[in-house]
Amino acid sequence: MNAADVLEANEGAVLRAGLTLVALGAELVAGRIDDALARADAASRKFPEWTALEDAGIAIRGATREEEQMPEIERAILGLVWAAVKGAIHEAVA
């Protein structure tokens, strides 16, 4: 299954992720960095078991240097987000 198929199959999650990114971006653009950080902190507190799983995943990836442990939907959205952020950074410093 390629990234487009994964994103289409998980349309609801993709929509929620996109809306969350828009809200986060609006806070950053407005200079409300503390609010953006608080949003991230609140999200991690809302699902503490996810934080524990993410920490375990980070440890596994650090030990194995592979991203195969990451679910396909997460990998697809992370690829989109990273491409957008990387592009914005390159444009800002060019």
Gaussian input, Z-matrix of N, CA and C with variables (Angstrom, degrees):
# hf/3-21g

backbone

0 1
 N
 C     1     B1
 C     2     B2     1     A1
 N     3     B3     2     A2     1     D1
 C     4     B4     3     A3     2     D2
 C     5     B5     4     A4     3     D3
 N     6     B6     5     A5     4     D4
 C     7     B7     6     A6     5     D5
 C     8     B8     7     A7     6     D6
 N     9     B9     8     A8     7     D7
 C    10    B10     9     A9     8     D8
 C    11    B11    10    A10     9     D9
 N    12    B12    11    A11    10    D10
 C    13    B13    12    A12    11    D11
 C    14    B14    13    A13    12    D12
 N    15    B15    14    A14    13    D13
 C    16    B16    15    A15    14    D14
 C    17    B17    16    A16    15    D15
 N    18    B18    17    A17    16    D16
 C    19    B19    18    A18    17    D17
 C    20    B20    19    A19    18    D18
 N    21    B21    20    A20    19    D19
 C    22    B22    21    A21    20    D20
 C    23    B23    22    A22    21    D21
 N    24    B24    23    A23    22    D22
 C    25    B25    24    A24    23    D23
 C    26    B26    25    A25    24    D24
 N    27    B27    26    A26    25    D25
 C    28    B28    27    A27    26    D26
 C    29    B29    28    A28    27    D27
 N    30    B30    29    A29    28    D28
 C    31    B31    30    A30    29    D29
 C    32    B32    31    A31    30    D30
 N    33    B33    32    A32    31    D31
 C    34    B34    33    A33    32    D32
 C    35    B35    34    A34    33    D33
 N    36    B36    35    A35    34    D34
 C    37    B37    36    A36    35    D35
 C    38    B38    37    A37    36    D36
 N    39    B39    38    A38    37    D37
 C    40    B40    39    A39    38    D38
 C    41    B41    40    A40    39    D39
 N    42    B42    41    A41    40    D40
 C    43    B43    42    A42    41    D41
 C    44    B44    43    A43    42    D42
 N    45    B45    44    A44    43    D43
 C    46    B46    45    A45    44    D44
 C    47    B47    46    A46    45    D45
 N    48    B48    47    A47    46    D46
 C    49    B49    48    A48    47    D47
 C    50    B50    49    A49    48    D48
 N    51    B51    50    A50    49    D49
 C    52    B52    51    A51    50    D50
 C    53    B53    52    A52    51    D51
 N    54    B54    53    A53    52    D52
 C    55    B55    54    A54    53    D53
 C    56    B56    55    A55    54    D54
 N    57    B57    56    A56    55    D55
 C    58    B58    57    A57    56    D56
 C    59    B59    58    A58    57    D57
 N    60    B60    59    A59    58    D58
 C    61    B61    60    A60    59    D59
 C    62    B62    61    A61    60    D60
 N    63    B63    62    A62    61    D61
 C    64    B64    63    A63    62    D62
 C    65    B65    64    A64    63    D63
 N    66    B66    65    A65    64    D64
 C    67    B67    66    A66    65    D65
 C    68    B68    67    A67    66    D66
 N    69    B69    68    A68    67    D67
 C    70    B70    69    A69    68    D68
 C    71    B71    70    A70    69    D69
 N    72    B72    71    A71    70    D70
 C    73    B73    72    A72    71    D71
 C    74    B74    73    A73    72    D72
 N    75    B75    74    A74    73    D73
 C    76    B76    75    A75    74    D74
 C    77    B77    76    A76    75    D75
 N    78    B78    77    A77    76    D76
 C    79    B79    78    A78    77    D77
 C    80    B80    79    A79    78    D78
 N    81    B81    80    A80    79    D79
 C    82    B82    81    A81    80    D80
 C    83    B83    82    A82    81    D81
 N    84    B84    83    A83    82    D82
 C    85    B85    84    A84    83    D83
 C    86    B86    85    A85    84    D84
 N    87    B87    86    A86    85    D85
 C    88    B88    87    A87    86    D86
 C    89    B89    88    A88    87    D87
 N    90    B90    89    A89    88    D88
 C    91    B91    90    A90    89    D89
 C    92    B92    91    A91    90    D90
 N    93    B93    92    A92    91    D91
 C    94    B94    93    A93    92    D92
 C    95    B95    94    A94    93    D93
 N    96    B96    95    A95    94    D94
 C    97    B97    96    A96    95    D95
 C    98    B98    97    A97    96    D96
 N    99    B99    98    A98    97    D97
 C   100   B100    99    A99    98    D98
 C   101   B101   100   A100    99    D99
 N   102   B102   101   A101   100   D100
 C   103   B103   102   A102   101   D101
 C   104   B104   103   A103   102   D102
 N   105   B105   104   A104   103   D103
 C   106   B106   105   A105   104   D104
 C   107   B107   106   A106   105   D105
 N   108   B108   107   A107   106   D106
 C   109   B109   108   A108   107   D107
 C   110   B110   109   A109   108   D108
 N   111   B111   110   A110   109   D109
 C   112   B112   111   A111   110   D110
 C   113   B113   112   A112   111   D111
 N   114   B114   113   A113   112   D112
 C   115   B115   114   A114   113   D113
 C   116   B116   115   A115   114   D114
 N   117   B117   116   A116   115   D115
 C   118   B118   117   A117   116   D116
 C   119   B119   118   A118   117   D117
 N   120   B120   119   A119   118   D118
 C   121   B121   120   A120   119   D119
 C   122   B122   121   A121   120   D120
 N   123   B123   122   A122   121   D121
 C   124   B124   123   A123   122   D122
 C   125   B125   124   A124   123   D123
 N   126   B126   125   A125   124   D124
 C   127   B127   126   A126   125   D125
 C   128   B128   127   A127   126   D126
 N   129   B129   128   A128   127   D127
 C   130   B130   129   A129   128   D128
 C   131   B131   130   A130   129   D129
 N   132   B132   131   A131   130   D130
 C   133   B133   132   A132   131   D131
 C   134   B134   133   A133   132   D132
 N   135   B135   134   A134   133   D133
 C   136   B136   135   A135   134   D134
 C   137   B137   136   A136   135   D135
 N   138   B138   137   A137   136   D136
 C   139   B139   138   A138   137   D137
 C   140   B140   139   A139   138   D138
 N   141   B141   140   A140   139   D139
 C   142   B142   141   A141   140   D140
 C   143   B143   142   A142   141   D141
 N   144   B144   143   A143   142   D142
 C   145   B145   144   A144   143   D143
 C   146   B146   145   A145   144   D144
 N   147   B147   146   A146   145   D145
 C   148   B148   147   A147   146   D146
 C   149   B149   148   A148   147   D147
 N   150   B150   149   A149   148   D148
 C   151   B151   150   A150   149   D149
 C   152   B152   151   A151   150   D150
 N   153   B153   152   A152   151   D151
 C   154   B154   153   A153   152   D152
 C   155   B155   154   A154   153   D153
 N   156   B156   155   A155   154   D154
 C   157   B157   156   A156   155   D155
 C   158   B158   157   A157   156   D156
 N   159   B159   158   A158   157   D157
 C   160   B160   159   A159   158   D158
 C   161   B161   160   A160   159   D159
 N   162   B162   161   A161   160   D160
 C   163   B163   162   A162   161   D161
 C   164   B164   163   A163   162   D162
 N   165   B165   164   A164   163   D163
 C   166   B166   165   A165   164   D164
 C   167   B167   166   A166   165   D165
 N   168   B168   167   A167   166   D166
 C   169   B169   168   A168   167   D167
 C   170   B170   169   A169   168   D168
 N   171   B171   170   A170   169   D169
 C   172   B172   171   A171   170   D170
 C   173   B173   172   A172   171   D171
 N   174   B174   173   A173   172   D172
 C   175   B175   174   A174   173   D173
 C   176   B176   175   A175   174   D174
 N   177   B177   176   A176   175   D175
 C   178   B178   177   A177   176   D176
 C   179   B179   178   A178   177   D177
 N   180   B180   179   A179   178   D178
 C   181   B181   180   A180   179   D179
 C   182   B182   181   A181   180   D180
 N   183   B183   182   A182   181   D181
 C   184   B184   183   A183   182   D182
 C   185   B185   184   A184   183   D183
 N   186   B186   185   A185   184   D184
 C   187   B187   186   A186   185   D185
 C   188   B188   187   A187   186   D186
 N   189   B189   188   A188   187   D187
 C   190   B190   189   A189   188   D188
 C   191   B191   190   A190   189   D189
 N   192   B192   191   A191   190   D190
 C   193   B193   192   A192   191   D191
 C   194   B194   193   A193   192   D192
 N   195   B195   194   A194   193   D193
 C   196   B196   195   A195   194   D194
 C   197   B197   196   A196   195   D195
 N   198   B198   197   A197   196   D196
 C   199   B199   198   A198   197   D197
 C   200   B200   199   A199   198   D198
 N   201   B201   200   A200   199   D199
 C   202   B202   201   A201   200   D200
 C   203   B203   202   A202   201   D201
 N   204   B204   203   A203   202   D202
 C   205   B205   204   A204   203   D203
 C   206   B206   205   A205   204   D204
 N   207   B207   206   A206   205   D205
 C   208   B208   207   A207   206   D206
 C   209   B209   208   A208   207   D207
 N   210   B210   209   A209   208   D208
 C   211   B211   210   A210   209   D209
 C   212   B212   211   A211   210   D210
 N   213   B213   212   A212   211   D211
 C   214   B214   213   A213   212   D212
 C   215   B215   214   A214   213   D213
 N   216   B216   215   A215   214   D214
 C   217   B217   216   A216   215   D215
 C   218   B218   217   A217   216   D216
 N   219   B219   218   A218   217   D217
 C   220   B220   219   A219   218   D218
 C   221   B221   220   A220   219   D219
 N   222   B222   221   A221   220   D220
 C   223   B223   222   A222   221   D221
 C   224   B224   223   A223   222   D222
 N   225   B225   224   A224   223   D223
 C   226   B226   225   A225   224   D224
 C   227   B227   226   A226   225   D225
 N   228   B228   227   A227   226   D226
 C   229   B229   228   A228   227   D227
 C   230   B230   229   A229   228   D228
 N   231   B231   230   A230   229   D229
 C   232   B232   231   A231   230   D230
 C   233   B233   232   A232   231   D231
 N   234   B234   233   A233   232   D232
 C   235   B235   234   A234   233   D233
 C   236   B236   235   A235   234   D234
 N   237   B237   236   A236   235   D235
 C   238   B238   237   A237   236   D236
 C   239   B239   238   A238   237   D237
 N   240   B240   239   A239   238   D238
 C   241   B241   240   A240   239   D239
 C   242   B242   241   A241   240   D240
 N   243   B243   242   A242   241   D241
 C   244   B244   243   A243   242   D242
 C   245   B245   244   A244   243   D243
 N   246   B246   245   A245   244   D244
 C   247   B247   246   A246   245   D245
 C   248   B248   247   A247   246   D246
 N   249   B249   248   A248   247   D247
 C   250   B250   249   A249   248   D248
 C   251   B251   250   A250   249   D249
 N   252   B252   251   A251   250   D250
 C   253   B253   252   A252   251   D251
 C   254   B254   253   A253   252   D252
 N   255   B255   254   A254   253   D253
 C   256   B256   255   A255   254   D254
 C   257   B257   256   A256   255   D255
 N   258   B258   257   A257   256   D256
 C   259   B259   258   A258   257   D257
 C   260   B260   259   A259   258   D258
 N   261   B261   260   A260   259   D259
 C   262   B262   261   A261   260   D260
 C   263   B263   262   A262   261   D261
 N   264   B264   263   A263   262   D262
 C   265   B265   264   A264   263   D263
 C   266   B266   265   A265   264   D264
 N   267   B267   266   A266   265   D265
 C   268   B268   267   A267   266   D266
 C   269   B269   268   A268   267   D267
 N   270   B270   269   A269   268   D268
 C   271   B271   270   A270   269   D269
 C   272   B272   271   A271   270   D270
 N   273   B273   272   A272   271   D271
 C   274   B274   273   A273   272   D272
 C   275   B275   274   A274   273   D273
 N   276   B276   275   A275   274   D274
 C   277   B277   276   A276   275   D275
 C   278   B278   277   A277   276   D276
 N   279   B279   278   A278   277   D277
 C   280   B280   279   A279   278   D278
 C   281   B281   280   A280   279   D279

   B1=1.4426
   B2=1.5390
   B3=1.3283
   B4=1.4639
   B5=1.5294
   B6=1.3386
   B7=1.4701
   B8=1.5302
   B9=1.3225
   B10=1.4621
   B11=1.5228
   B12=1.3168
   B13=1.4696
   B14=1.5237
   B15=1.3291
   B16=1.4681
   B17=1.5220
   B18=1.3406
   B19=1.4559
   B20=1.5234
   B21=1.3214
   B22=1.4664
   B23=1.5262
   B24=1.3215
   B25=1.4581
   B26=1.5264
   B27=1.3218
   B28=1.4620
   B29=1.5182
   B30=1.3338
   B31=1.4624
   B32=1.5329
   B33=1.3225
   B34=1.4635
   B35=1.5151
   B36=1.3266
   B37=1.4632
   B38=1.5202
   B39=1.3166
   B40=1.4675
   B41=1.5247
   B42=1.3335
   B43=1.4619
   B44=1.5243
   B45=1.3234
   B46=1.4700
   B47=1.5252
   B48=1.3104
   B49=1.4599
   B50=1.5259
   B51=1.3221
   B52=1.4613
   B53=1.5135
   B54=1.3331
   B55=1.4600
   B56=1.5256
   B57=1.3208
   B58=1.4552
   B59=1.5281
   B60=1.3222
   B61=1.4642
   B62=1.5204
   B63=1.3353
   B64=1.4659
   B65=1.5293
   B66=1.3286
   B67=1.4663
   B68=1.5294
   B69=1.3163
   B70=1.4662
   B71=1.5207
   B72=1.3191
   B73=1.4617
   B74=1.5169
   B75=1.3247
   B76=1.4665
   B77=1.5238
   B78=1.3168
   B79=1.4666
   B80=1.5233
   B81=1.3231
   B82=1.4647
   B83=1.5259
   B84=1.3292
   B85=1.4613
   B86=1.5258
   B87=1.3203
   B88=1.4596
   B89=1.5297
   B90=1.3230
   B91=1.4603
   B92=1.5146
   B93=1.3341
   B94=1.4643
   B95=1.5350
   B96=1.3129
   B97=1.4651
   B98=1.5232
   B99=1.3373
   B100=1.4687
   B101=1.5223
   B102=1.3501
   B103=1.4647
   B104=1.5332
   B105=1.3388
   B106=1.4597
   B107=1.5255
   B108=1.3252
   B109=1.4668
   B110=1.5285
   B111=1.3369
   B112=1.4649
   B113=1.5258
   B114=1.3441
   B115=1.4696
   B116=1.5348
   B117=1.3150
   B118=1.4644
   B119=1.5277
   B120=1.3260
   B121=1.4572
   B122=1.5295
   B123=1.3400
   B124=1.4631
   B125=1.5272
   B126=1.3214
   B127=1.4692
   B128=1.5204
   B129=1.3228
   B130=1.4666
   B131=1.5287
   B132=1.3367
   B133=1.4760
   B134=1.5302
   B135=1.3365
   B136=1.4602
   B137=1.5296
   B138=1.3129
   B139=1.4673
   B140=1.5300
   B141=1.3422
   B142=1.4731
   B143=1.5259
   B144=1.3370
   B145=1.4679
   B146=1.5248
   B147=1.3332
   B148=1.4652
   B149=1.5180
   B150=1.3313
   B151=1.4594
   B152=1.5254
   B153=1.3281
   B154=1.4658
   B155=1.5209
   B156=1.3407
   B157=1.4601
   B158=1.5286
   B159=1.3400
   B160=1.4618
   B161=1.5192
   B162=1.3269
   B163=1.4617
   B164=1.5234
   B165=1.3238
   B166=1.4608
   B167=1.5248
   B168=1.3559
   B169=1.4652
   B170=1.5114
   B171=1.3263
   B172=1.4696
   B173=1.5209
   B174=1.3197
   B175=1.4712
   B176=1.5191
   B177=1.3376
   B178=1.4681
   B179=1.5209
   B180=1.3588
   B181=1.4688
   B182=1.5199
   B183=1.3276
   B184=1.4571
   B185=1.5200
   B186=1.3184
   B187=1.4615
   B188=1.5216
   B189=1.3210
   B190=1.4607
   B191=1.5241
   B192=1.3396
   B193=1.4712
   B194=1.5282
   B195=1.3200
   B196=1.4573
   B197=1.5161
   B198=1.3339
   B199=1.4517
   B200=1.5252
   B201=1.3025
   B202=1.4550
   B203=1.5244
   B204=1.3191
   B205=1.4542
   B206=1.5307
   B207=1.3311
   B208=1.4564
   B209=1.5286
   B210=1.3325
   B211=1.4646
   B212=1.5289
   B213=1.3061
   B214=1.4649
   B215=1.5223
   B216=1.3272
   B217=1.4599
   B218=1.5254
   B219=1.3186
   B220=1.4603
   B221=1.5188
   B222=1.3109
   B223=1.4622
   B224=1.5294
   B225=1.3392
   B226=1.4584
   B227=1.5250
   B228=1.3321
   B229=1.4697
   B230=1.5184
   B231=1.3083
   B232=1.4619
   B233=1.5248
   B234=1.3222
   B235=1.4627
   B236=1.5174
   B237=1.3366
   B238=1.4649
   B239=1.5233
   B240=1.3202
   B241=1.4654
   B242=1.5192
   B243=1.3180
   B244=1.4598
   B245=1.5324
   B246=1.3116
   B247=1.4737
   B248=1.5220
   B249=1.3437
   B250=1.4600
   B251=1.5239
   B252=1.3124
   B253=1.4668
   B254=1.5272
   B255=1.3136
   B256=1.4678
   B257=1.5209
   B258=1.3363
   B259=1.4594
   B260=1.5212
   B261=1.3409
   B262=1.4650
   B263=1.5318
   B264=1.3128
   B265=1.4629
   B266=1.5252
   B267=1.3221
   B268=1.4726
   B269=1.5197
   B270=1.3394
   B271=1.4741
   B272=1.5235
   B273=1.3320
   B274=1.4675
   B275=1.5151
   B276=1.3248
   B277=1.4731
   B278=1.5195
   B279=1.3284
   B280=1.4749
   B281=1.5109
   A1=108.22
   A2=116.95
   A3=119.36
   A4=110.16
   A5=116.54
   A6=121.16
   A7=111.74
   A8=118.13
   A9=120.46
   A10=111.05
   A11=117.30
   A12=121.09
   A13=110.97
   A14=116.50
   A15=121.29
   A16=110.02
   A17=116.75
   A18=120.52
   A19=111.41
   A20=117.14
   A21=120.92
   A22=111.31
   A23=116.92
   A24=121.23
   A25=112.11
   A26=116.49
   A27=121.68
   A28=110.91
   A29=115.54
   A30=121.91
   A31=113.22
   A32=117.47
   A33=120.89
   A34=112.39
   A35=116.15
   A36=120.24
   A37=110.88
   A38=116.19
   A39=120.48
   A40=110.01
   A41=116.80
   A42=121.43
   A43=110.40
   A44=116.74
   A45=119.83
   A46=111.19
   A47=117.53
   A48=120.58
   A49=110.68
   A50=116.14
   A51=120.14
   A52=112.24
   A53=117.11
   A54=120.45
   A55=111.65
   A56=116.48
   A57=120.51
   A58=110.65
   A59=116.66
   A60=120.07
   A61=111.63
   A62=116.91
   A63=120.60
   A64=109.72
   A65=117.17
   A66=120.80
   A67=110.86
   A68=115.96
   A69=120.29
   A70=110.45
   A71=116.49
   A72=120.97
   A73=111.64
   A74=117.39
   A75=120.87
   A76=110.80
   A77=116.95
   A78=120.16
   A79=110.90
   A80=116.80
   A81=119.73
   A82=111.52
   A83=116.81
   A84=121.09
   A85=110.52
   A86=116.70
   A87=121.43
   A88=112.13
   A89=116.47
   A90=120.27
   A91=113.62
   A92=116.93
   A93=120.72
   A94=109.42
   A95=114.96
   A96=121.00
   A97=110.75
   A98=116.75
   A99=119.21
   A100=111.36
   A101=116.96
   A102=120.10
   A103=110.90
   A104=116.18
   A105=120.40
   A106=110.46
   A107=116.45
   A108=120.00
   A109=110.65
   A110=116.73
   A111=120.15
   A112=110.70
   A113=116.85
   A114=120.90
   A115=109.72
   A116=116.52
   A117=120.43
   A118=110.51
   A119=116.17
   A120=120.33
   A121=110.68
   A122=116.83
   A123=120.66
   A124=111.19
   A125=116.14
   A126=119.75
   A127=110.56
   A128=116.64
   A129=118.40
   A130=111.27
   A131=117.30
   A132=120.19
   A133=111.29
   A134=116.36
   A135=120.61
   A136=111.11
   A137=115.77
   A138=121.15
   A139=109.45
   A140=117.31
   A141=119.24
   A142=113.29
   A143=115.57
   A144=117.52
   A145=110.53
   A146=116.99
   A147=119.90
   A148=110.15
   A149=116.45
   A150=120.36
   A151=109.65
   A152=115.69
   A153=119.29
   A154=110.59
   A155=116.69
   A156=119.76
   A157=111.37
   A158=116.32
   A159=119.39
   A160=110.75
   A161=117.06
   A162=120.30
   A163=110.48
   A164=115.93
   A165=119.87
   A166=109.94
   A167=116.39
   A168=120.32
   A169=112.08
   A170=116.43
   A171=120.54
   A172=109.69
   A173=116.28
   A174=119.70
   A175=111.00
   A176=115.99
   A177=119.32
   A178=110.62
   A179=116.20
   A180=119.21
   A181=111.08
   A182=115.91
   A183=118.99
   A184=111.40
   A185=115.60
   A186=119.50
   A187=111.75
   A188=117.04
   A189=119.92
   A190=113.35
   A191=116.26
   A192=121.54
   A193=111.95
   A194=116.54
   A195=120.61
   A196=109.08
   A197=116.48
   A198=120.96
   A199=111.75
   A200=117.59
   A201=120.48
   A202=112.67
   A203=118.63
   A204=121.76
   A205=111.56
   A206=117.44
   A207=122.01
   A208=109.60
   A209=116.80
   A210=118.83
   A211=111.07
   A212=116.30
   A213=121.17
   A214=112.28
   A215=118.45
   A216=120.84
   A217=110.29
   A218=116.76
   A219=120.71
   A220=110.42
   A221=116.07
   A222=120.77
   A223=110.87
   A224=117.32
   A225=121.69
   A226=111.12
   A227=116.70
   A228=119.84
   A229=110.51
   A230=117.46
   A231=120.51
   A232=110.64
   A233=117.62
   A234=120.83
   A235=111.86
   A236=117.11
   A237=121.00
   A238=111.32
   A239=115.88
   A240=120.46
   A241=110.51
   A242=116.42
   A243=119.70
   A244=111.00
   A245=117.78
   A246=120.61
   A247=110.55
   A248=117.13
   A249=120.85
   A250=111.52
   A251=116.08
   A252=119.97
   A253=110.65
   A254=116.17
   A255=120.23
   A256=110.44
   A257=116.88
   A258=120.33
   A259=111.63
   A260=116.58
   A261=120.57
   A262=111.39
   A263=117.05
   A264=120.21
   A265=110.67
   A266=116.86
   A267=120.23
   A268=110.94
   A269=117.30
   A270=120.18
   A271=110.88
   A272=116.84
   A273=120.55
   A274=112.43
   A275=117.52
   A276=119.89
   A277=112.34
   A278=117.34
   A279=120.00
   A280=111.54
   D1=125.46
   D2=-179.22
   D3=-86.49
   D4=173.90
   D5=-175.36
   D6=-59.55
   D7=-41.32
   D8=-179.64
   D9=-62.08
   D10=-41.35
   D11=178.39
   D12=-63.72
   D13=-42.07
   D14=179.85
   D15=-62.97
   D16=-44.75
   D17=-179.29
   D18=-65.21
   D19=-41.93
   D20=178.99
   D21=-65.31
   D22=-38.91
   D23=-178.77
   D24=-70.53
   D25=-18.99
   D26=-178.00
   D27=-121.16
   D28=44.65
   D29=-172.82
   D30=-54.04
   D31=-41.74
   D32=-179.52
   D33=-62.31
   D34=-44.75
   D35=179.25
   D36=-66.10
   D37=-37.43
   D38=179.17
   D39=-65.18
   D40=-42.59
   D41=179.09
   D42=-61.85
   D43=-47.96
   D44=179.43
   D45=-62.19
   D46=-41.01
   D47=178.64
   D48=-62.74
   D49=-42.92
   D50=179.38
   D51=-63.25
   D52=-44.61
   D53=178.72
   D54=-63.74
   D55=-37.44
   D56=177.21
   D57=-65.09
   D58=-40.98
   D59=177.91
   D60=-64.68
   D61=-38.62
   D62=178.03
   D63=-62.56
   D64=-45.75
   D65=179.85
   D66=-63.12
   D67=-42.27
   D68=178.32
   D69=-63.99
   D70=-44.17
   D71=178.64
   D72=-61.72
   D73=-39.45
   D74=178.76
   D75=-62.89
   D76=-40.04
   D77=177.21
   D78=-64.75
   D79=-42.48
   D80=-179.82
   D81=-66.67
   D82=-42.28
   D83=179.61
   D84=-62.56
   D85=-36.42
   D86=179.73
   D87=-78.38
   D88=-1.27
   D89=179.60
   D90=79.54
   D91=14.03
   D92=-179.80
   D93=-92.19
   D94=63.88
   D95=-176.72
   D96=-63.51
   D97=-40.31
   D98=178.48
   D99=-61.58
   D100=-37.76
   D101=177.47
   D102=-65.41
   D103=-40.47
   D104=179.27
   D105=-63.87
   D106=-42.89
   D107=178.19
   D108=-66.67
   D109=-38.42
   D110=178.16
   D111=-64.14
   D112=-37.64
   D113=177.69
   D114=-60.77
   D115=-45.25
   D116=179.99
   D117=-64.62
   D118=-40.96
   D119=179.48
   D120=-65.27
   D121=-42.71
   D122=179.32
   D123=-62.70
   D124=-39.57
   D125=178.88
   D126=-63.26
   D127=-41.86
   D128=-178.75
   D129=-70.80
   D130=-30.16
   D131=177.36
   D132=-74.38
   D133=-29.97
   D134=-178.19
   D135=-65.46
   D136=-33.31
   D137=-178.88
   D138=-128.02
   D139=71.32
   D140=-176.33
   D141=-60.54
   D142=-29.49
   D143=179.32
   D144=-67.03
   D145=-30.56
   D146=177.65
   D147=-68.31
   D148=-38.34
   D149=178.62
   D150=-61.94
   D151=-43.25
   D152=178.57
   D153=-62.80
   D154=-41.20
   D155=178.29
   D156=-66.63
   D157=-40.54
   D158=178.29
   D159=-63.77
   D160=-42.28
   D161=178.18
   D162=-61.00
   D163=-41.97
   D164=177.95
   D165=-64.54
   D166=-41.73
   D167=178.07
   D168=-62.34
   D169=-40.70
   D170=178.20
   D171=-62.49
   D172=-42.98
   D173=178.93
   D174=-62.67
   D175=-41.70
   D176=179.42
   D177=-64.89
   D178=-47.07
   D179=-179.84
   D180=-63.87
   D181=-36.17
   D182=178.03
   D183=-64.16
   D184=-37.09
   D185=-179.44
   D186=-76.59
   D187=-35.72
   D188=-175.00
   D189=-102.14
   D190=-17.70
   D191=-178.08
   D192=59.65
   D193=30.95
   D194=178.70
   D195=-124.03
   D196=149.19
   D197=177.69
   D198=-100.44
   D199=10.11
   D200=-176.98
   D201=-64.65
   D202=-19.04
   D203=-179.40
   D204=-76.52
   D205=-17.84
   D206=-177.32
   D207=-80.10
   D208=130.73
   D209=178.09
   D210=-58.13
   D211=151.39
   D212=-176.66
   D213=-59.14
   D214=-40.42
   D215=-178.57
   D216=-63.65
   D217=-41.00
   D218=179.26
   D219=-65.35
   D220=-41.99
   D221=179.59
   D222=-63.29
   D223=-40.95
   D224=-178.75
   D225=-67.04
   D226=-46.18
   D227=179.73
   D228=-68.13
   D229=-40.68
   D230=178.15
   D231=-60.56
   D232=-39.52
   D233=177.47
   D234=-61.98
   D235=-42.72
   D236=178.16
   D237=-64.56
   D238=-47.06
   D239=-178.41
   D240=-63.05
   D241=-46.72
   D242=-177.96
   D243=-63.33
   D244=-39.98
   D245=178.16
   D246=-61.06
   D247=-43.12
   D248=-179.78
   D249=-66.80
   D250=-44.53
   D251=-179.25
   D252=-66.53
   D253=-44.70
   D254=-179.88
   D255=-61.10
   D256=-42.71
   D257=178.62
   D258=-61.60
   D259=-43.39
   D260=179.96
   D261=-64.62
   D262=-39.60
   D263=178.49
   D264=-65.42
   D265=-44.89
   D266=-179.68
   D267=-62.49
   D268=-40.71
   D269=178.62
   D270=-65.72
   D271=-36.96
   D272=-177.50
   D273=-69.70
   D274=-32.68
   D275=-176.29
   D276=-98.73
   D277=-5.00
   D278=-179.24
   D279=-79.66

